[in-house]
Amino acid sequence: MSLHREPERLLQKLIQFDTTNPPGNERACIEFIRDLLLEVGIESEVYAKTPERPNLVARIKGRGEAPPLMLYGHVDVVTTGGQIWKLPPFEGQLEDGFIWGRGALDMKSGVAMQVAAFMRLKEDGVVPAGDVVLMSLSDEEVSAGYGAKYMVENHPEVFEGVRYALGEFGGFNLTLGGKRFYPIQVAEKQLCTLELIIRGPGGHGSSIVENSASSKLAVVLDRLNNRRTPVHIPDPTRTMIEGIAAESGLFLRMGMEALLIPILTDWLLKKLGRIGMTFMLMFHNTTSPTIIRGGDKSNVVPSEIKVTVDGRMLPGMKPELFVAEVRNLIGFGEEDVEINVVRYEPGPDKSDLGLFEQLSEALKTSDPDGVPVPYLLTAVTDARHLAELGIQSYGFTPMKLPEGFAFFDLAHNADERIPVEAVGFGTETIYEVLKNYRG
C-alpha cells in the first residue's frame, strides 16, 4: 500500500529526515515528497534560492469553476539541542499510540496530511471545482528567506489566482464545558522584535555602582515578565469568544461574554487557570526577553546592556503603539532605556472568512459533535508572506486530540509527539475540504 493511504507511516518517514533549521538541508525531504507524488502521476516543480533548500509546487487541475486552493506547509524543524528525549527525535518511532519525533506537531504531521489528501484526490479521480496547489516549503522556522518569503518575492506566478490557502496551525480540538471546540486559525499576531538599550554609570567591579545598567536590567526583566500591556479585543478574538459563548451552558457563556469587557478580562483570565493563559495571549501584545548582551570584562561594571525582546503584536496594531506600551510597562524614560524596533513583519489587519463555512463543514463531517470557531494564532507563520499577495490563509491541520493533550507545550519541546489517530483524522478532514471545495 502506498504511503499516502497510510499517512501515519508517511509522517514517520518525514520525521526521519533531519531538517533542523539552521541549517535546514531540506533537499532530501523535498525530493522524497517529489518522488512520492510521481507514484500517482503528479509532476512537480522545484524552486530554490540554493540547491540544498528547495521548495516544491505541484498542481491538480480543477474544473475552472473556482479559484485555485493552496495547501502549504514547511518541512524544516527547530533544534533539539539541550533537550532530553525519551525516544530519539529523528526516528519517528511509534509507541503508546503516539508517533514521536521532532516535527510530529510542527509541522511534518500537517505536511503528511496535506500530501496524503492531495495524492488521494488524484488517485480517486476527483476533479475539484478549482485547481488544488500543493506547496512544501523550506525555512519557516528561521526567516522564510529560502521558503515562503523567497517564493512570494521571486515566483509570484505560483500564487496566481489563489484567494484562500490552508497552512498551520488550527483545527485541533479544545474542550470547554464538556464540548469540543475546533479553533480554525483565521489570523495571527505580528512579529515586532525590539532592542532595549539599558544605560547607567559604569565603574570598577570592586565598588558598588548605584543606578547601574545591571540594576536597571533586573527591574526591566522583572516588569516584562510580571506586568501586562493593556487589554485589546481584536475582531478574531471577539469572534472566537462569541462563538464559544453561543454554544456553551449558562455559567461558561456568562464567563466568556465577560471576557469581552476590558476591565474584567485579566481578572477572569486568572480565574480560568491554565486555559486562561492560552486566551490571555489573544488579548495582549506580549514581550519575551530572549538575548542579553552586556559587559566584556569581569571587573568592569558595564555602562550599557542590550536586551532583545521577542514582541508579538495583535492584528491592526502598529509598532509605535507597541513601543509606547512597552515604555509604560518598564517604567523607565529614554535616558535610561532606549527602545528600538529591529524587525517588524506586519500581518493583514482584517480576515476574509469566505472559506470558513466549508472548513467547518469538513470538520463536522469528521466529528459531528465538534464546534468550529475562528481563532487568532498567537505566534506567526508563513501566512504573513502569502498575505502580501492578498491571500487569506487558514490554519488548518485538523486533529482530534485526547482531552488534556498540551499541543503548544509539546511543539518545539522535548518528546514532541502526536496521537496516531489524529494524523488519520486530519487527512480525512483535509480530503473532505478538497473533494467538496466550491470556491
Secondary structure, DSSP 8 states (H G I E B T S, - for coil): --GGG-HHHHHHHHHTS--BTTT---HHHHHHHHHHHHTTT--EEEEESSTTSEEEEEEE---SSS--EEEEEE--B---TT---SS-TTS--EETTEEESTTTTTTHHHHHHHHHHHHHHHHTT---SS-EEEEEES-TTTTSTTTHHHHHHH-GGGGTT--EEEESS--B-EEETTEEEEEEEEEE-EEEEEEEEEE---EETTS--TT-HHHHHHHHHHHHHH--------HHHHHHHHHHHHTS-HHHHHHHHHHTSHHHHHHHHHHTTHHHHHHHTTTS-EEEEEEEEE-SSTTEE-SEEEEEEEEEE-TT--HHHHHHHHHHHH---TTTEEEEEEEEE---SS---TTHHHHHHHHHHH-TT-EEEEEEESS--THHHHGGGT-EEEE---B---TT--HHHHTTSTT-EEEHHHHHHHHHHHHHHHHH---
